[in-house]
Amino acid sequence: MTIAASSSSRVARGGKAIYGAPLGILMLEARFPRIPGDMGNGTTWPFPVLYRVVSGASPEKVVLKGAAGLLPDFIDAAKDLVRLGAEAITTNCGFLSLFQKEIAAAVGVPVATSSLMQVPWVQATLPPGRRVGLVTVSGSTLTPAHLEGAGVPLDTPLVGTEHGKEFFRVLIKAEKDDMDVGLAERDVVEAGKELVAKNPDVGAIVLECTNMPPYAAALQAEVGLPVYDIYSMITWFHAGLRPRAFA
Protein backbone atom coordinates (compact mmCIF):
# COMPACT_ATOMS: atom_id res chain seq x y z
CA MET A 1 0.00 0.00 0.00
CA THR A 2 1.37 3.39 -1.04
CA ILE A 3 0.59 6.54 0.93
CA ALA A 4 0.92 9.82 -0.94
CA ALA A 5 1.58 12.75 1.38
CA SER A 6 1.04 16.45 0.84
CA SER A 7 0.90 19.47 3.11
CA SER A 8 -2.84 19.01 3.58
CA SER A 9 -3.68 15.31 3.14
CA ARG A 10 -2.52 11.70 3.15
CA VAL A 11 -4.02 9.35 0.55
CA ALA A 12 -3.83 5.57 1.03
CA ARG A 13 -3.68 3.82 -2.35
CA GLY A 14 -5.97 0.82 -2.74
CA GLY A 15 -6.67 -1.78 -5.41
CA LYS A 16 -5.62 -4.99 -3.64
CA ALA A 17 -7.25 -7.46 -1.28
CA ILE A 18 -4.19 -8.05 0.94
CA TYR A 19 -1.33 -5.71 1.85
CA GLY A 20 2.10 -6.17 3.39
CA ALA A 21 2.89 -9.53 1.73
CA PRO A 22 4.29 -8.78 -1.73
CA LEU A 23 5.62 -12.29 -2.42
CA GLY A 24 3.24 -15.04 -3.59
CA ILE A 25 4.26 -18.71 -3.40
CA LEU A 26 2.66 -21.39 -5.59
CA MET A 27 2.51 -24.62 -3.57
CA LEU A 28 2.29 -28.23 -4.69
CA GLU A 29 -0.47 -30.30 -3.13
CA ALA A 30 1.19 -32.55 -0.55
CA ARG A 31 0.86 -33.76 3.04
CA PHE A 32 4.43 -34.38 4.18
CA PRO A 33 5.67 -32.31 7.14
CA ARG A 34 7.03 -28.88 6.28
CA ILE A 35 9.56 -28.25 9.02
CA PRO A 36 11.11 -24.83 9.74
CA GLY A 37 13.37 -24.00 6.80
CA ASP A 38 11.03 -25.67 4.34
CA MET A 39 9.58 -23.18 1.86
CA GLY A 40 6.05 -24.18 2.84
CA ASN A 41 6.56 -23.39 6.53
CA GLY A 42 5.51 -19.79 7.16
CA THR A 43 8.03 -19.40 9.99
CA THR A 44 10.88 -19.90 7.51
CA TRP A 45 10.51 -16.40 6.13
CA PRO A 46 11.56 -13.14 7.84
CA PHE A 47 8.70 -11.42 5.97
CA PRO A 48 5.01 -12.22 5.30
CA VAL A 49 4.18 -14.30 2.22
CA LEU A 50 1.01 -15.36 0.40
CA TYR A 51 0.44 -19.06 -0.30
CA ARG A 52 -1.72 -20.70 -2.94
CA VAL A 53 -1.95 -24.51 -3.25
CA VAL A 54 -2.36 -25.71 -6.83
CA SER A 55 -4.95 -28.45 -6.65
CA GLY A 56 -3.87 -31.71 -8.27
CA ALA A 57 -0.22 -30.68 -8.61
CA SER A 58 1.33 -33.48 -6.58
CA PRO A 59 5.11 -33.75 -6.20
CA GLU A 60 5.01 -37.02 -8.13
CA LYS A 61 3.23 -35.40 -11.09
CA VAL A 62 5.58 -32.42 -11.15
CA VAL A 63 8.89 -34.16 -10.44
CA LEU A 64 8.43 -37.55 -12.08
CA LYS A 65 5.92 -36.76 -14.84
CA GLY A 66 7.10 -33.38 -16.11
CA ALA A 67 4.10 -31.47 -14.69
CA ALA A 68 2.18 -32.58 -17.79
CA GLY A 69 -1.09 -30.72 -18.23
CA LEU A 70 -0.59 -28.51 -15.17
CA LEU A 71 0.54 -25.25 -16.78
CA PRO A 72 -2.98 -23.72 -16.94
CA ASP A 73 -3.52 -24.52 -13.26
CA PHE A 74 -0.28 -22.83 -12.26
CA ILE A 75 -1.05 -19.76 -14.36
CA ASP A 76 -4.54 -19.46 -12.86
CA ALA A 77 -3.15 -19.82 -9.34
CA ALA A 78 -0.44 -17.23 -10.02
CA LYS A 79 -3.05 -14.80 -11.32
CA ASP A 80 -5.09 -15.36 -8.16
CA LEU A 81 -2.06 -14.44 -6.04
CA VAL A 82 -1.52 -11.27 -8.05
CA ARG A 83 -5.19 -10.35 -7.63
CA LEU A 84 -4.81 -10.81 -3.89
CA GLY A 85 -1.84 -8.47 -3.77
CA ALA A 86 1.31 -10.38 -4.74
CA GLU A 87 3.86 -8.24 -6.54
CA ALA A 88 6.08 -11.20 -7.45
CA ILE A 89 5.61 -14.95 -7.76
CA THR A 90 7.73 -17.96 -6.88
CA THR A 91 7.02 -21.69 -6.54
CA ASN A 92 7.87 -24.44 -4.11
CA CYS A 93 9.37 -26.86 -6.64
CA GLY A 94 12.57 -26.34 -8.58
CA PHE A 95 11.22 -28.55 -11.38
CA LEU A 96 8.77 -25.78 -12.27
CA SER A 97 11.55 -24.03 -14.16
CA LEU A 98 9.75 -25.70 -17.08
CA PHE A 99 7.05 -23.02 -16.71
CA GLN A 100 9.26 -19.99 -16.06
CA LYS A 101 8.63 -18.17 -19.33
CA GLU A 102 4.95 -19.01 -19.53
CA ILE A 103 4.05 -17.93 -16.01
CA ALA A 104 6.11 -14.74 -16.27
CA ALA A 105 4.39 -13.87 -19.54
CA ALA A 106 0.94 -14.53 -18.09
CA VAL A 107 1.01 -12.63 -14.81
CA GLY A 108 2.83 -9.37 -15.57
CA VAL A 109 4.94 -9.36 -12.37
CA PRO A 110 8.44 -10.71 -11.65
CA VAL A 111 8.53 -14.52 -11.46
CA ALA A 112 11.22 -16.83 -10.08
CA THR A 113 10.04 -20.41 -10.42
CA SER A 114 13.16 -22.31 -9.36
CA SER A 115 16.17 -22.26 -7.08
CA LEU A 116 18.12 -23.38 -10.15
CA MET A 117 17.96 -19.79 -11.43
CA GLN A 118 20.81 -18.99 -9.01
CA VAL A 119 23.32 -21.12 -10.88
CA PRO A 120 24.58 -18.39 -13.25
CA TRP A 121 24.93 -15.92 -10.37
CA VAL A 122 26.84 -18.40 -8.21
CA GLN A 123 29.04 -19.43 -11.15
CA ALA A 124 30.07 -15.80 -11.60
CA THR A 125 31.50 -15.78 -8.05
CA LEU A 126 33.78 -18.79 -8.52
CA PRO A 127 37.45 -18.75 -9.50
CA PRO A 128 38.58 -20.15 -12.86
CA GLY A 129 38.42 -23.92 -13.02
CA ARG A 130 35.57 -24.20 -10.52
CA ARG A 131 31.89 -24.73 -11.31
CA VAL A 132 28.52 -25.09 -9.67
CA GLY A 133 27.08 -28.50 -8.85
CA LEU A 134 23.47 -29.41 -8.11
CA VAL A 135 21.79 -31.54 -5.49
CA THR A 136 18.25 -32.36 -6.63
CA VAL A 137 15.44 -34.47 -5.26
CA SER A 138 15.42 -36.54 -8.47
CA GLY A 139 18.49 -36.64 -10.65
CA SER A 140 16.94 -39.12 -13.08
CA THR A 141 14.08 -36.78 -14.06
CA LEU A 142 15.82 -33.39 -13.96
CA THR A 143 16.07 -32.96 -17.73
CA PRO A 144 17.90 -30.56 -20.06
CA ALA A 145 14.56 -28.74 -20.46
CA HIS A 146 14.47 -28.05 -16.71
CA LEU A 147 18.03 -26.74 -16.82
CA GLU A 148 17.40 -24.60 -19.90
CA GLY A 149 14.33 -23.08 -18.28
CA ALA A 150 16.50 -21.77 -15.46
CA GLY A 151 19.51 -20.79 -17.56
CA VAL A 152 21.68 -23.60 -16.23
CA PRO A 153 24.48 -25.02 -18.41
CA LEU A 154 23.56 -28.49 -19.61
CA ASP A 155 26.87 -29.98 -18.50
CA THR A 156 26.31 -28.96 -14.87
CA PRO A 157 27.00 -31.97 -12.62
CA LEU A 158 24.16 -33.15 -10.41
CA VAL A 159 23.23 -35.88 -7.96
CA GLY A 160 19.72 -36.80 -6.79
CA THR A 161 18.32 -38.22 -3.56
CA GLU A 162 16.10 -40.87 -5.15
CA HIS A 163 18.29 -43.70 -3.87
CA GLY A 164 18.20 -42.48 -0.27
CA LYS A 165 16.28 -43.95 2.63
CA GLU A 166 13.77 -41.20 3.47
CA PHE A 167 13.73 -37.86 1.64
CA PHE A 168 12.56 -39.02 -1.79
CA ARG A 169 10.24 -41.69 -0.39
CA VAL A 170 8.32 -39.19 1.72
CA LEU A 171 8.36 -36.08 -0.48
CA ILE A 172 7.93 -37.53 -3.95
CA LYS A 173 6.49 -41.01 -3.55
CA ALA A 174 4.24 -40.01 -0.59
CA GLU A 175 4.78 -43.38 1.06
CA LYS A 176 3.89 -41.86 4.45
CA ASP A 177 2.87 -38.52 5.96
CA ASP A 178 5.55 -38.43 8.66
CA MET A 179 9.29 -38.05 8.08
CA ASP A 180 12.42 -38.99 9.99
CA VAL A 181 14.26 -35.66 9.80
CA GLY A 182 17.64 -37.19 10.63
CA LEU A 183 17.38 -39.69 7.80
CA ALA A 184 16.19 -36.99 5.41
CA GLU A 185 19.18 -34.84 6.31
CA ARG A 186 21.52 -37.78 5.76
CA ASP A 187 20.07 -38.35 2.28
CA VAL A 188 20.76 -34.74 1.28
CA VAL A 189 24.24 -34.72 2.81
CA GLU A 190 25.19 -38.02 1.17
CA ALA A 191 24.03 -36.74 -2.21
CA GLY A 192 26.19 -33.65 -1.76
CA LYS A 193 29.19 -35.70 -0.77
CA GLU A 194 28.75 -37.92 -3.81
CA LEU A 195 28.51 -34.85 -6.04
CA VAL A 196 31.79 -33.44 -4.74
CA ALA A 197 33.57 -36.81 -4.79
CA LYS A 198 32.66 -37.39 -8.43
CA ASN A 199 33.32 -33.79 -9.47
CA PRO A 200 36.33 -32.34 -7.62
CA ASP A 201 36.03 -29.12 -9.63
CA VAL A 202 32.74 -28.24 -7.92
CA GLY A 203 33.24 -24.98 -6.04
CA ALA A 204 29.70 -24.36 -4.80
CA ILE A 205 26.42 -26.26 -4.55
CA VAL A 206 22.90 -25.16 -5.41
CA LEU A 207 20.04 -27.16 -3.90
CA GLU A 208 17.21 -27.56 -6.39
CA CYS A 209 14.57 -28.78 -3.97
CA THR A 210 12.73 -26.20 -1.88
CA ASN A 211 12.43 -28.71 0.98
CA MET A 212 16.22 -28.89 1.36
CA PRO A 213 17.09 -25.61 3.18
CA PRO A 214 16.76 -27.28 6.63
CA TYR A 215 19.76 -29.41 5.68
CA ALA A 216 21.92 -26.81 3.92
CA ALA A 217 24.01 -26.02 7.01
CA ALA A 218 24.78 -29.70 7.61
CA LEU A 219 25.81 -30.14 3.98
CA GLN A 220 28.00 -27.04 4.01
CA ALA A 221 29.74 -28.25 7.18
CA GLU A 222 30.33 -31.66 5.61
CA VAL A 223 31.74 -30.58 2.23
CA GLY A 224 33.24 -27.19 3.15
CA LEU A 225 31.76 -25.40 0.14
CA PRO A 226 29.18 -22.62 -0.21
CA VAL A 227 25.63 -23.98 -0.41
CA TYR A 228 22.77 -21.99 -1.92
CA ASP A 229 19.07 -22.86 -1.86
CA ILE A 230 15.61 -21.43 -2.30
CA TYR A 231 15.96 -19.47 0.94
CA SER A 232 19.03 -17.62 -0.31
CA MET A 233 17.33 -16.89 -3.62
CA ILE A 234 13.97 -15.73 -2.26
CA THR A 235 15.44 -13.47 0.41
CA TRP A 236 17.39 -11.77 -2.41
CA PHE A 237 14.25 -11.67 -4.58
CA HIS A 238 12.18 -10.11 -1.81
CA ALA A 239 14.88 -7.51 -1.07
CA GLY A 240 14.10 -5.87 -4.39
CA LEU A 241 10.39 -5.79 -3.61
CA ARG A 242 10.93 -4.04 -0.29
CA PRO A 243 14.39 -2.45 -0.25
CA ARG A 244 15.65 -1.50 3.17
CA ALA A 245 15.27 2.21 3.94
CA PHE A 246 18.49 3.54 5.44
CA ALA A 247 17.30 7.06 6.20
Helices and strands as residue ranges (DSSP letters): E 3-5, E 10-12, E 23-27, G 42-44, E 49-53, H 59-59, I 60-64, H 71-84, E 88-91, G 94-99, H 100-107, E 111-112, G 115-118, H 119-125, E 131-136, H 144-150, E 158-160, H 167-171, H 181-198, E 202-207, G 213-215, H 216-223, E 227-228, H 230-241
